[in-house]
Amino acid sequence: MEKAKNIILSRKVVRSVLWLAGILVVVAIVLAITFKPRTNKDVVPVVPDNTVVVSVASGDTLSKILSAQGIGGTDINKIADVLKTKAGITGLRADRDKIEFMREKGPDSAVSKITVVPGPWRRVELTCDDGGIWNCNAIDIERDTRLVYRQGEILDGDSFYLAGMRADIPAGILAEVYDLLAFEMDFERDVRAGQKFSVVYEENYSDNVKIDNGAVVAVSFDALRGNVKMYRFRKADKSIGYYDPNGNGAIKSLKRTPINNAKVTSSFSTRRKHPVLGFTRAHKGVDFRAPTGTPIPSAGAGRVVARGYNRGHGNFIKIRHNGSFETLYAHMSKFAKNVKVGTTVKQGQIIGYSGSTGLSTGPHLHYEIIKDGKHVNPMTVKLPAINNLDAVNKQKFLEYRETLDKAIEELVKNPKSFIQM
């Protein structure tokens, strides 16, 4: 009888242990599912009692902030000089930079240490020795960089931006992707329901806290003319570019659509009824709807060869990019300052602002590409790359791309995971 009681008791103990273990397993699973790395919004910094943190506001200067902490004019000049010569800091940025002041002997004692924080990845510490000399120690904070994968699909009525936001791609990353794909695609005409796209980009962490996003590492888009892929690659000389799967430069000398996200209102055509003149003639460019005053960037690097006014184009600018290509921008409301005939411009530099000057029925940008003296369709012309790889770099790129593709395959299988760089 006693033996039977012991057996029953043992079984109860076993059941209790198993029940408790089950509860612990469930709790562990719930924690694993719900846990996510902290972001910088989740963290409230703990500031020691002897430290004052000043966030730089609009109108603040280094002198003004230091003076408010009881630092004299002589030391202010020394500190400014040390920051400039030793740390390369010549000014402060409102709403971004911070300055920490530490006093070892209480709030009424002299400042013993100043720390300038010009961003999340750098700290510059200043201390004053017994001889009144300010010493500078610049500290670069190590980044924990992780590759993440996001994929999306264009639905009926979608824009690329809307589909990208739905795919949880940050707005800044989307803007970069748009700029990259604009060399190959017309977002007004090439985007259709059912198209899929993916982006691999960097997220930067410090102490498991996300600080910011890094670079776009790879892009894929199922465009009408075929799948477009681009990879970010650092060459032997440390310069960085984007390349297609074969190692050819993905960044073209010209963009097909100078103004991002602008709607095409009239396409390139050899026969089009002119909306003002009323008769049929060639439309030698593409029109993009743009409210008056919309900034117009140069589609590529080059030199301004014409700037003026005529009856048809209104205010216009013409840029020569190389021996073969020129672009023309018409109906501007005004020109950008310091952009004149002979001015050298960079790709993306603002050259003027949209309007409705000349023969125009409303504000828009008329954009032309001229190749070897003949007008061509900006949406279909083959554009030259500006950063092709030599043989040595191409071989290294192909090896890198193969490794990256394997990593992306793993991210596709586990979209919520990441790869540590």
N, C-alpha and C positions, 0 to 999 in steps of 0.2 A: 504493500500500500504506500509506504513511504517512497519507494522507488518510483511508483507511478506519479506521485505528486511532484517529485523532482523533475521527471520527464516533462510533465505539463508546464512546470515553472520554467524550465529551460526553453521550451518552445515559445512561451510567452515573451521571454527575454529576447529570443532570436527575432520574433515578429516585431517587437518594439524597436530593436536595432535596425532591422530592415526598413521599417516605417520611417524612422528618423533619417536613415541614409537616403531614402527616396525623397524626403522633403528637401534635404541638403542639395541633392542633384538638381531638383526642380529650381531651387533658388539660384544655383550656379548657372543653369541654362538661361534663366530670366536675366540675370546680371550680364551674361555674355552677350545676349541679344540686345539689351538696352544700353550697354556701355558704348560710349563714343568718346574720342579724344576731346579734351577741353579745347575751346577756342579762346582767343584773347579776350572775347567778351565775357567769358565765364570766370575770369580770374580777377580778383580784386587785390591789387598789390598792397603789401604790408609795408608801411613807411615807418622807420624808427623814429622815436621821439626827438632825436637830435638832428633830424634831416627834414629839409623843406624842399618840396618839388614844385617847380614853376613851369607851367605849360606856356609855351610862347604863343601870344595872342597877336592879332592884327595891330600893327603900330608899335609893337615892342622892338627894342634894339638891345644888343648885348650890354651897352653902356647903361641903359635904363634899368635893366633887370639886375645887373651887378650893383649899381648904386643903391637900389631899393633894399639890398641885403647888407648895406653898410660898408661896401668895398670902396676905397678911395680912388681918385682919378689916376694916380700913378700906377696902381695895381691894375686898374681897368685897362690901361694902355698896354701894360705888359701881358696881360691875359689875352687880349685881342691879338697881339703880335705872335704869341706862342701858338694860339689856335690856328692862325693863318699859316705860319711857317712849318709847324710840326704836324698839324692834322689836316691842313687844307680847308679849314672852315673859315669862310669870309663873311658869312651872314647867317641869319636865323630864319627858319620857315615857320610861319604862323600855322597853328593847329596841327603841327607835326613834331617839331622839336621840343625837347624838355631840358631843363637844367636843374640838377640836384645840388643843394648846399648842405654840407655837414659841419656841425659844430660839436667838438668833442667835450666841451665843458659847459653845455647847456645853451639855451636859446639866446642868452645875452652875450655869449662869448664870440670871439672872432671866428670867421669861416676857416676851417682847416682843410677842407677838400671840396672841390667843385667838379661835378661830373656833367658833361654835356652829352646829351643823347640825341644825335642827329638822325636817328632811325632805329628800327628794331634790331639791326645787325651790327651796330657799332656803338661803343662807348668811349668817350675821351675823358680821362681822369686828370685833373690838375691839382697839384699840391705845391705849397710854398715852403722852401727850406729856411733855415735860420738866417741865411744871408739875403732873404727877400727875393730869391730867384724862383720863378714859377716853372715847375717841371711838368711835362706832358707825357701821358702814357695812353696811346690809342689801342683799343682792344677790339678786335673783330670777333663777333659772336658766331660760333659754329652753327651752321644750318643743318637741320635734319630734313633733307629733301626727299619727298615721296612722289612717285608717279601714280596718278589716278586716271581712271578710264571712265568716260561718259559716252553714251550712245543715244541717239534720238531718231525720230522718224517724222517726216513732213506729213501732216494731216490736211484734210480739206480745209481751205481757207487760211492755212498757216503761212506765216513768213518764217524765214530761217531763224530770226531772233526769237520768235514765239516758241518754235519747236525746241530751240536750244535752251531757253529758260525752263521749259517743261522738263528737259532732260537734266536739270540741275547743274547747268554749266554757268559759271559766274559771268556777269555782264562784261567784265574786262577781258576775260578769255575769249568770249564770243566776238568782241570787237576785233581782237587780233586775228582770229580765225577768218572773219569776214574779209579783213584786209589781205590775208594770204590767198584766199580763194578768188578774190576779185580779179586776180591776174589771169585766171582760167575761166571764170564763169560770169554770166550775167544773171544776177540774183532776181531780176524782174522776170526774165523769160525762161531761165533754166531750172527753176524750182517747181516741182510737181508733187502732188500727194503720192505717198508711197516710197519716196526717196529716203534712204537711210544715210546717216552720217555718224562719225565718231571722232572724239578728240582725246588725246592723251596729253596731260599737262602736269606741271609741277605744283605741289603744295609745300610750303616751307613751314617747319615746326621748330620750336625751341622748348625743351623740357616738356614735350608731348602737348604743347599748346600751339595751335595753328596761328601763325602770324600773318602770312599773306600768300598769294599765289605767285608762282614763278612763270617760266616760259612755256609756250605751246611746244610740245615735243613731236607730235605726229597728228596728222589730220587725214581723214578719209571722207569722201562725199560721192554718192552715186549720182553723178550729173548726167544730163541728157546725152552728152558726147562721150560718156564712159566714166568709169571710176577715176576720181582725182585723188591722188595720194601725195602727201608731202611729209618729209622728215627733217627735223632740225639736226644739224651736224656741225661740229667744230673741226676746222681744218688744222693742219700741222702748224700754221702760223697764228693759231688761236682765233682767227676770224670765224664768224658763225654765219651760216646761211641755211636756206631750205632747199631740198632737192627731191626730185621724183624718185620712184623706186630704182631707176637705172643710174642714178647719180647725176642726172642733168639738172641744171639750175631751175628751180621752180619759180623764182622771182623773175618776172619778165621786165624788160626795159620800159614797158608802158602798161598802164592799167586800162582795162576795157571800160570800166565805169568809174570816172574820176570821183563822183560824189556817191558815197556809200548810201545804200538803201533808197536811192532815188528811183522813181517810177519812170519807165520809158514811155514817152507820149507819142513819139514818131520815130520810125526806124529808118535805116539807110535804104535808099531806093533809087533806081535809075529813072522811075516815073512816079511822081507824086503830085497831086493837085495842091498847089500852094494855097495855104489858108488865107493869105492876104491878097496875093495877086490874082488868084482864081484860075490860073491856067496850069497845065501839067509841065513839070520840069524835074530834073534830078534833085533828090535830097541827099547831099553828099556827106551827111553825118547822122548822128543820133541825138534826139532831143530828150532831156531828162527834166521832169517836173521839179522845180526848186523855187520856193518862195523868195521874193526879193530880199537880197542881203545874205543869202546862203553862201558861206565860204566855198570857193572853188579851188581845189588843190591841183597842182601840176601833175599830170598823169605819169611823168617821168622826169629824170634829171636832164637838163639841157640849157640852152641859152635863148633868151627872148630875141626874136628877129623882127617882130612887128608888133606894134601896139598903137591902136588908133580907133577911128570911127568911119564906117561907111554905111550907105543906105540900107543894105541888106543885113549885115551882121551887127549893126549898131556898134557898141563898144566891144572890141575884140582883142585878143592876144594870140600870137602865133609863136610857137617854141620849136626850135630845131634840136633834136635829141642825138642824132649821129648823122652819118653820111646818107642814110636811107630814110629815116623817119622824122616827120614833123607832126605837131598837133595844133589844132586851132580851137579857141573857146570864144563863143559869141553871145551877144545880147546882154553883156554885163551891165549892172547898174553903176559900178565904179571899179577902178583898178586898186590893187593893194599898193600901199606906200612902198616906195623904193624899188618897184618892179617896173623897169623901163627897158627900152631897146638896148641890148647888150648885157642885161643882167643875167647872171648865171643862177639858175634855180635848182633846188633839190626835188627829188620825187616826194610828193605830198606837201610841198610848200604852197601856202595860200598865195594865189596870183591875182585874185579879184573876187567879185561878189555877183551873184546872179541877179538878173533883172529882165527887162522887156524892151530894151532899146533896139532900134532898127525895125525891120519888117517882122513883127512879132505880135501874137494875139494874147500873150500872157507871160508872166515870169517863168523862165526856164533856162537851162544851159543847152546850147547847141555845141556838140563836140565832134570834131573831125580828126581823122588820122590820114595823113598823106604819106604814101610809101613811094619812093623814087619818083616823086612828082605827080603821082596819081592818087586820087581819093580811093580809099578802101573801106570796107565795112568794119568798124571797130569791134563788132561782136564775133566776127569769124576770122579775121586776119591772123596769121601765125606770127606771134611776137617773139623776138629773140630773147634768150635768157642773158642775164648780166653777170652771172657768177658760176660758170661751169667749173667742174673739178678737173684737175690734171690727173694723169694715170695713177700716180702714187696715192693721192687723196681719194680717188674714186675706188681703188681697191680697199682702202681702209673703211670707206663709207659702206661698201657692200657688205663687209664683215660686220660692221656696226648695225646695219639695217637688219641683217639676219638675226642677230642677237635681240634687237629690239622687237622684231616681229614675234619671236618666241615669247618674250615677256608680255606682249600685248595679247597673245593667245591665252595666257594664264589669266590676264585681267578680264578678258571676254568671258571666261568660264566663271570668274568670281568678280562681278562688276563692283562690289562694295569693298574689295580688298585694295591693297596698294603695293607698290614695289619700292623698297628702300634703295636710294641711290648711294 
